[in-house]
Amino acid sequence: MENIIHSFIHTKKLENLSLSTLKAYRADLSRFALYCKKYDFQMESGITQYLKHLEKTTSYRPNTKSRKLVTIKLFYNYLIDNKLSHHFPLPQVKIRKEKRLPKTLTSSEVRKLFSTVSIIPKSKPKIRDQIRDFAILNILISLGLRICEIRNLNVDDYNVKDGQLIIFGKNRKERILFLTNMQDKAMMKKYLATRLHYSPLPGETALFLNKYGQRLSIYGIENIYYKYRDASNINPKSTPHHLRHSFATELLNNGANLRDIQELLGHASITTTEIYVEVSSTRKRKVLSKFGIKKY
């Protein structure tokens, strides 16, 4: 079974899926393999029993169960398509949907974070990194990008003249965004000049580099955020994704419509975007003051 799982993951790599998606597939199928080994199930019967197990277990949150269900179904289709198994009906599994509100940083926390990033260090390598880090965090909050989208950016994806960025989102879906603030553009221009100090390896096209002159990893971007998060004493449980949520919530607070926010975030469905209405306290106040029974 391990060889088949390995082949499945390799096939998915060819589809240009994100590293986080591939990692989730691998983890889900490893857990499935352990389940089959524990109860001595063959692969076909194991799939049937594992799906029933997912429906009943309380060990996972509903969203995690849903993701595992998708992974197993994809694996099942792979087995059938490649004639590695005969066709057999899958059990009907119902998993309750979980509604989780997006977590954001307050305006005060965002200011504290960027005040900390603005502190200029003394050594040249640290000054170089500070310029890069500022540019990365600035794009995260200014455009609401996912960290995998930051990682995937190439130098040619950014147009210095008009601030245009070509973003490749989930499943390589392309969208175009713009840095409209003059300070944001100046920061990117400063970073591009500094990028040369990372001594890019021959042929390296990545926009953001690590100290070895190679493409900065997702974990590298996360660590950059955590470093400044801890130094600024803001929410210790926050992640880079909090900046994306803060970006979307602020747009809604300032009057942007959901369709525009959906396009900016690269959401496939507006249902995903609608969750930000739940955390937009400013919008709620405006609606109550304008349309509430005691609006006068």
C-alpha positions as CSV (number, residue, x, y, z in Angstrom):
1,M,0.0,0.0,0.0
2,E,2.9,2.4,0.8
3,N,4.1,2.2,-2.8
4,I,0.7,2.9,-4.2
5,I,0.3,5.9,-1.9
6,H,3.8,7.2,-3.0
7,S,2.7,6.9,-6.6
8,F,-0.5,8.7,-5.9
9,I,1.4,11.6,-4.3
10,H,3.8,11.7,-7.2
11,T,0.9,12.0,-9.6
12,K,-0.6,14.9,-7.6
13,K,2.8,16.7,-7.7
14,L,2.5,16.8,-11.5
15,E,-0.7,18.7,-11.1
16,N,1.2,21.7,-9.6
17,L,-0.7,21.5,-6.3
18,S,0.7,23.5,-3.4
19,L,3.1,21.9,-0.9
20,S,0.6,22.2,1.9
21,T,-2.0,20.3,-0.1
22,L,0.5,17.5,-0.9
23,K,1.5,17.4,2.7
24,A,-2.1,17.0,3.8
25,Y,-2.7,14.2,1.2
26,R,0.4,12.4,2.5
27,A,-0.6,12.7,6.1
28,D,-4.2,11.6,5.5
29,L,-3.2,8.5,3.6
30,S,-0.5,7.6,6.1
31,R,-3.2,7.7,8.8
32,F,-5.4,5.6,6.5
33,A,-2.6,3.0,6.0
34,L,-2.1,2.8,9.8
35,Y,-5.8,2.2,10.3
36,C,-5.8,-0.7,7.8
37,K,-2.7,-2.2,9.4
38,K,-4.2,-1.9,12.9
39,Y,-7.4,-3.7,12.0
40,D,-5.8,-6.0,9.3
41,F,-7.9,-4.6,6.4
42,Q,-7.1,-5.0,2.8
43,M,-7.1,-1.7,0.8
44,E,-10.6,-2.0,-0.7
45,S,-12.3,-3.1,2.6
46,G,-10.1,-0.6,4.4
47,I,-11.4,2.3,2.4
48,T,-15.0,1.3,3.1
49,Q,-14.4,0.9,6.8
50,Y,-12.3,4.0,7.2
51,L,-15.0,6.2,5.6
52,K,-17.5,4.8,8.1
53,H,-14.9,5.5,10.9
54,L,-14.5,9.1,9.8
55,E,-18.3,9.7,10.0
56,K,-18.5,8.4,13.6
57,T,-15.2,9.4,15.2
58,T,-15.0,12.4,17.5
59,S,-11.2,12.5,17.2
60,Y,-11.2,15.1,14.4
61,R,-12.9,18.4,13.8
62,P,-15.6,18.4,11.1
63,N,-13.3,20.3,8.7
64,T,-10.5,17.8,9.2
65,K,-12.9,14.9,8.6
66,S,-14.1,16.6,5.4
67,R,-10.6,17.0,4.2
68,K,-9.7,13.4,4.9
69,L,-12.9,12.3,3.1
70,V,-11.9,14.2,0.0
71,T,-8.4,12.7,0.1
72,I,-9.7,9.1,0.4
73,K,-12.1,9.7,-2.5
74,L,-9.3,11.1,-4.7
75,F,-7.2,8.1,-3.8
76,Y,-10.1,5.8,-4.6
77,N,-10.5,7.4,-8.0
78,Y,-6.8,7.0,-8.6
79,L,-7.0,3.3,-7.9
80,I,-9.9,2.8,-10.3
81,D,-8.4,4.9,-13.1
82,N,-5.1,3.1,-12.9
83,K,-6.8,-0.4,-12.6
84,L,-5.2,-0.9,-9.2
85,S,-8.5,-1.9,-7.8
86,H,-11.9,-3.1,-9.0
87,H,-14.9,-0.7,-8.8
88,F,-16.8,-0.9,-5.6
89,P,-19.5,1.4,-4.1
90,L,-18.4,3.8,-1.4
91,P,-20.6,4.3,1.7
92,Q,-22.6,7.5,1.9
93,V,-20.9,9.5,4.6
94,K,-22.4,12.7,6.1
95,I,-20.1,15.0,8.0
96,R,-21.5,18.1,9.8
97,K,-20.2,21.3,8.5
98,E,-18.1,23.4,10.9
99,K,-18.4,27.2,10.9
100,R,-15.2,28.8,12.0
101,L,-14.8,32.5,12.0
102,P,-11.6,33.9,10.5
103,K,-9.2,35.2,13.1
104,T,-7.8,38.7,12.6
105,L,-5.4,41.1,14.1
106,T,-6.7,44.4,15.5
107,S,-5.6,47.7,13.9
108,S,-3.4,48.3,17.0
109,E,-1.7,44.9,16.6
110,V,-1.0,45.6,12.9
111,R,0.6,48.9,13.8
112,K,2.7,47.3,16.5
113,L,3.9,44.6,14.2
114,F,5.0,47.0,11.5
115,S,6.6,49.3,14.0
116,T,8.8,46.4,15.1
117,V,9.6,45.5,11.5
118,S,10.6,49.2,10.9
119,I,13.4,49.0,13.4
120,I,16.6,49.0,11.4
121,P,19.3,46.6,12.6
122,K,23.0,47.4,12.6
123,S,24.7,44.6,10.7
124,K,24.5,44.5,6.8
125,P,23.0,40.9,6.6
126,K,20.3,41.9,9.1
127,I,19.6,45.1,7.2
128,R,19.2,43.1,4.0
129,D,16.8,40.6,5.7
130,Q,14.8,43.5,7.3
131,I,14.2,45.0,3.9
132,R,13.1,41.6,2.5
133,D,10.9,40.9,5.6
134,F,9.2,44.3,5.5
135,A,8.4,43.8,1.8
136,I,6.9,40.3,2.5
137,L,4.8,41.3,5.4
138,N,3.7,44.5,3.6
139,I,2.4,42.4,0.7
140,L,0.6,40.1,3.0
141,I,-1.4,42.9,4.6
142,S,-1.7,45.1,1.5
143,L,-3.0,42.4,-0.8
144,G,-4.1,39.6,1.5
145,L,-2.0,36.9,-0.1
146,R,-1.6,33.4,1.1
147,I,2.0,32.5,2.1
148,C,2.2,29.9,-0.7
149,E,1.4,32.7,-3.1
150,I,4.2,34.8,-1.7
151,R,6.5,31.8,-2.0
152,N,5.5,31.2,-5.7
153,L,6.2,34.8,-6.8
154,N,8.9,35.3,-9.4
155,V,10.7,38.4,-10.3
156,D,9.0,38.7,-13.6
157,D,5.6,38.5,-11.9
158,Y,6.1,42.1,-10.6
159,N,5.9,45.2,-12.7
160,V,7.8,48.0,-11.1
161,K,6.2,50.7,-13.2
162,D,2.6,50.2,-12.2
163,G,2.9,47.9,-9.2
164,Q,1.2,45.0,-10.9
165,L,1.6,41.5,-9.4
166,I,0.6,38.3,-11.2
167,I,-0.6,35.9,-8.5
168,F,-0.9,32.1,-8.9
169,G,-3.3,30.8,-6.3
170,K,-4.7,27.4,-5.5
171,N,-4.5,25.0,-8.4
172,R,-2.4,27.6,-10.2
173,K,-5.4,29.8,-10.7
174,E,-4.1,33.2,-11.9
175,R,-5.2,36.6,-10.8
176,I,-3.7,40.1,-11.1
177,L,-3.4,42.6,-8.2
178,F,-1.8,46.0,-7.8
179,L,0.2,47.8,-5.2
180,T,-1.5,51.2,-5.3
181,N,0.3,52.9,-2.4
182,M,3.5,54.8,-3.3
183,Q,5.2,53.7,-0.1
184,D,4.4,50.1,-1.0
185,K,6.0,50.5,-4.4
186,A,9.0,52.2,-2.9
187,M,9.5,49.3,-0.5
188,M,9.3,46.8,-3.4
189,K,11.8,48.8,-5.4
190,K,14.2,48.9,-2.4
191,Y,13.9,45.2,-2.0
192,L,14.6,44.4,-5.7
193,A,17.8,46.4,-5.3
194,T,18.6,44.5,-2.1
195,R,17.7,41.1,-3.7
196,L,21.1,41.1,-5.4
197,H,22.8,40.9,-2.0
198,Y,21.4,37.4,-1.5
199,S,23.6,36.3,-4.4
200,P,20.8,34.5,-6.4
201,L,21.8,31.1,-7.7
202,P,22.2,31.0,-11.5
203,G,18.7,30.8,-13.1
204,E,16.9,31.5,-9.8
205,T,13.7,33.3,-10.7
206,A,12.1,33.6,-7.2
207,L,11.2,37.0,-6.0
208,F,11.9,36.4,-2.4
209,L,15.2,34.6,-1.5
210,N,16.7,32.9,1.6
211,K,20.3,33.4,2.7
212,Y,21.4,30.7,0.3
213,G,20.2,32.6,-2.8
214,Q,17.3,30.2,-3.3
215,R,13.5,30.5,-3.2
216,L,12.3,31.3,0.3
217,S,10.1,28.4,1.6
218,I,6.7,28.6,3.2
219,Y,8.3,27.7,6.5
220,G,10.8,30.5,6.0
221,I,7.9,33.0,5.5
222,E,6.1,31.7,8.6
223,N,9.3,32.1,10.7
224,I,9.7,35.7,9.5
225,Y,6.2,36.4,10.8
226,Y,6.7,34.6,14.1
227,K,9.9,36.5,14.7
228,Y,8.3,39.9,14.4
229,R,5.1,38.8,16.1
230,D,6.9,37.7,19.2
231,A,9.1,40.8,19.2
232,S,6.0,43.1,19.0
233,N,4.1,41.2,21.7
234,I,0.9,40.8,19.7
235,N,-1.4,37.8,19.7
236,P,1.1,34.9,20.4
237,K,-1.2,32.5,18.6
238,S,-1.5,34.5,15.4
239,T,-0.2,33.2,12.1
240,P,0.6,34.9,8.7
241,H,-3.0,34.0,7.7
242,H,-4.3,36.4,10.3
243,L,-3.0,39.2,8.0
244,R,-5.1,37.9,5.1
245,H,-8.2,37.8,7.2
246,S,-7.4,41.3,8.5
247,F,-7.1,42.5,4.9
248,A,-10.4,41.1,3.9
249,T,-12.3,42.3,7.0
250,E,-10.9,45.8,6.6
251,L,-12.1,45.9,3.0
252,L,-15.6,45.0,4.1
253,N,-15.5,47.5,6.9
254,N,-14.6,50.2,4.4
255,G,-17.5,49.4,2.1
256,A,-16.0,47.0,-0.5
257,N,-18.6,44.6,-1.8
258,L,-18.3,40.8,-1.4
259,R,-17.8,40.1,-5.1
260,D,-14.8,42.4,-5.3
261,I,-13.3,40.9,-2.1
262,Q,-13.9,37.4,-3.5
263,E,-11.9,38.4,-6.7
264,L,-9.1,40.0,-4.7
265,L,-8.7,37.0,-2.4
266,G,-8.9,34.5,-5.2
267,H,-11.8,32.5,-3.7
268,A,-13.5,30.1,-6.1
269,S,-16.9,30.5,-4.3
270,I,-18.4,33.6,-2.8
271,T,-19.6,31.4,0.1
272,T,-16.1,31.3,1.3
273,T,-15.9,35.1,1.2
274,E,-19.2,35.6,3.1
275,I,-17.7,34.4,6.3
276,Y,-16.0,37.8,6.7
277,V,-19.4,39.4,7.2
278,E,-19.5,37.6,10.6
279,V,-16.4,39.4,11.9
280,S,-17.1,42.8,10.4
281,S,-18.2,44.8,13.5
282,T,-17.9,48.1,11.7
283,R,-20.3,46.9,9.0
284,K,-22.8,45.7,11.7
285,R,-22.7,49.1,13.4
286,K,-23.3,50.9,10.1
287,V,-26.3,48.7,9.3
288,L,-27.8,49.1,12.8
289,S,-27.3,52.8,12.9
290,K,-28.8,53.3,9.3
291,F,-31.5,50.7,9.3
292,G,-32.2,49.8,13.0
293,I,-35.5,50.7,14.6
294,K,-33.8,53.4,16.7
295,K,-31.7,54.7,13.8
296,Y,-32.7,58.3,14.6
